Amino acid sequence: MELNRLALEHSNYYMQNAKVEAVLLGGSVSRNWQDKFSDIELFIFWRENPTEEDRKRPITLANGSIIDFHPYEEEEWSETYVAQCVKFEISNFLTSTIQKISNEVILEFDTDLNKQCLVASVHEGIRLGGEQVIYQLKEQIKGYPAELSKAMISQNMNLGNRWHNREALLAREDWLMLYKVIVSVQEKIMGILFGLNRVYVHHPAYKWQKKSLENMTVVPENVVSRLTSILLEHPEKGIRELEVMIGEIFDLIQKEYPDMDVTEVREKTLFLRPENIMDVK
């Protein structure tokens, strides 16, 4: 496809630099989910710190126009540019950093979503340069540990105290806060489902929700249409549907991991803020 061809063409500009060990295509293009709004996400793995010139030279070779050019932040150098009417998102990492983060996720069961996104990019990404390096990185993360699955479930089972206020928010028609609660609970559900299905989270905000769910097998029945309706139907109907789905999610957890005791957390999700029966004057 056109975006894949462009990605390979631009990866060659990076591979001309001896400091570059590998180039990986990530994002929607690597999963064949791209649409007319998609950009090209390239991950550049360096054996040593890139200079500003190292990072700008491929853009010059591509006749690109820089949109953003960020310094070293949180173990990454990043830039965005446009070439041939396509936006390129570039993430630069030391190969050693990717190895370290992969170990934190795989061996220490770190549930940090930003770290998982990097691991997901390596796991699902397409090699454009540096075959052996990419092979070794993929081998490092090819098995999703059961311990990470349980950690993701445990991390997201507690729906938060605001969920207990759902009836009060409905009665008050406090829609802004109620929808924040609904979205927060949906995010928790997504985190649990990624864990149950042993799939690395590929975006911290669960972008491409529909396609992600369609690729999962351990999910409530009609999960896509139901989660969609929760956001689009009247909030009262959405809350009732959400309550039912939460119960189904806990059933799935118990079926997958009978040794996990979810009784207390499950009962907590049923709790409602009590009504004040005193006369309000």
N, C-alpha and C positions, 0 to 999 in steps of 0.2 A: 504494500500500500504506500501511498505518497508520504505519509508521516514517518513510516518506518524507513523509507529510502532517505529522507532528509536527516533522520536521526543518525543513520550509519554514515552519511556524508560528513556530518558535523563531528561525529566521534573520531573520524580520521584526523581532523585538525588537532584534536587533543592528543591522540596517540603519537603524533610527531614529536612530542616532548618526552625526553627520556625519563623525566620524573614521574610520568603517568604510568601506573601499573595496569589500570583497567578502566573501561567505560561501560556503564550499565544503563540500559533504557528502562525507565520505571513508569509509574503513573498509569493512566487509563489506556495509553497506547500499548503498553506491554501486556495488558490483560485483554486487548482487543475490545475494549469498551468505548473507544473514542467516538466523539460526535463532532459537530461543526464548531463547538466551543473549546475543544481540547487543544492543549499545548503539548510540547515535547519536554519531558523531564529526563535529564541526563544526570547520572551520578558519576563523578570523576574520582577515582581512587589514586592517591598520590603516595609515593614512597617517602617523600619529604615535603616540608611546607612549600606551597606554591608562592611565588612572588606575584605582585600585581601584574607585571608584564606576562608571566606565565598564564594568568587567567584571561588577560585581554587579547593575547595574540590569536587564539582560535576565533574570537569574535571578529577581529580584523580580517582574518582569512575568509570568514563567512560573509563579509560585508554587512555585518550586523550593527544594529543601533542599540546601545545600552539603555535600559530602562532603570534598573537598580544595580548597584554594585556595593555589596556589604563587606565589612571587614570580618576578621575571625571572631565568631560568636558561637558559644555553646558547641565547641568542637567542630565547627563548620565554617567554610567560606561559601558565600552564595552570590549569584548574580542572575539577572534576567535580561534578555535581549530579544530583539525581533530581527528576523532574517527571512527573506522570501515570503513575507506576510504571515509568518508563523512565529509565535512566542516560544522562546526556549527558557526553561527553568533549570538552572545549573546548581547542583549541590556538590561541593568539593569536600572530600574527607581524606584524612590519612587512612591508608589501608589498616594500619594498626588500630585506629579508632573504631573502625567497623568490626574488627575482630574482638575488641574489648566489649563493645556494646552487645554484640551477639552472645558472648559468654555471659553477660549480665542477665540477658533474657532467657537463654537456654539452660544455664547452669545455676543461676541464682533466682530464677523465676520472677524477674522484675516485671511488674505490670505497667510500668510507665509507657504511656501510649506513644510518645515521640520515639522512644527506643524501639518499640514494636513496629512502628511505621518504617524505620530503617531496615529492620530485619525482614519485614514483609516485602520491601522493595528488592532486597537481595534475593529472597526466596522466589518471587514471582517475576523478577526482572529478566530482560533479554540481554545476553552478552553481546556487546558490540566491539570489544577489544580486550585483550588480556585473558584469554581463555582459561589458563591454568589458575590464575588468581581468583577469577569468578567461580570456577569449579570448586576450589578449596573453601571459599566463603559459603557457597551453597551447601556443600557437604556438612559444614559446621552446624547448620540450622535445619537440616532436612527433616528431622524428627521433632514434632511439637510435643513437649513433655506433658505427661498427665499432671505433674505438680504445677505447671504453669496454667493448665486448664482450671484446676481447682483454685488457684490463686486469683484468676480472673473472675471466677464465679463468686468467691468470698468477697472480693473487692467491690462487687457491684450488687450484692444481695440486699444490702441496707439501702432502702429507697429514700432515706432522709426524713427529717421531722416534718417538713412542709407537706409531705404526702398525707400526713394525718389531718391536715386542715382542708382537705379537698371538699368536704361537704359545706364547710363554712364559706369557702371561696365561691362555690357554686351558688349558694343562697344569696350571697352579697353581689353576685355578678361581677366579681373582681377578676375580670378576664385576663388582664396582663399577668398577674401573679399566677393565676391558675394555669395558663399556657406555659409559663416557665416551669411549673411543677410537672405538667404533662410531658414536656420535652425532656426534662431531667430524667424522668422515669423511663422514657423511651431510650435514652442514652444508656441507662443502667441495663435495660433489657438487651440492647445491642452488645454491650460488654459481656454479659452472661452468655449470649448466643455465640459470640466469637470464641469464648472459652470452651463452651460445650462442644463446638464443632472443631476445636483445635485448629483455628485459623488465625494467623497473625493479623492484628488490626492494621489496616493500610492507610487510615486517615484518622487523626485525633477527634474529628467531628463526625465520624462515620459517614463520610461522603460516599456517594454511590450506594446508598442503603438498599435500594430495590435489587440491584444486581448482586450485592453481597448476600442478601437473604436468599435469592434464587439459587445460589450455589451451595447453600447449606442443606443438610439433611435432618439434623436434630433441631426441629423448630415446631412451634404450634401450627396447627392446620390453618391454611390460608393466611399465613402471617403477614404477607405483603399487603394484601387488600385490607386486612384488619388494622394494621398499624397506620395505613394511609387514612382510613375512615376515622380513626381516633383524632387525627388532626383536622379533618375536613367536616366532620359531622358536628352537630350541636355539642358543646362541651359536656353536658350531662350524659348524653349517649356515649361520648368518648370515654368518660370516666368509668362508666359501667363496663364497657368493653375492656378497658385497661385492667380493671379489677379481675375480670375473668381470665385475661391472658396471664396476669401475674401468677394466679393459681396454677395455670398450665405450665408455666415456666418452672415453678417449684416441683411439679410432678416430673418434668423432664430431668431436672437435677437429681432427684431421688432415684430415677430409673438408671441414669448414667453412673451415678456415684452413690450406691446404697449406704456406703460408710460415712457419708457426709451428713451430719445432724443439722438439718435446716429448720427444725420445728420452732424454735424460739424466734428466729428471724421471720419465718412465715407468719406466725401469729402477730408479730409486730406490724407487718404490712396491713393487717386487717383493722388495726386500731384507728379509731376516729376521735377527733377532738370532741369532748362532751359538750352538749348544748347546755347553756345556762337557763335553767327552768324558772328562775326568779323573774318577777315582773320587771320589765325594762321601762323606766319612766323617763 
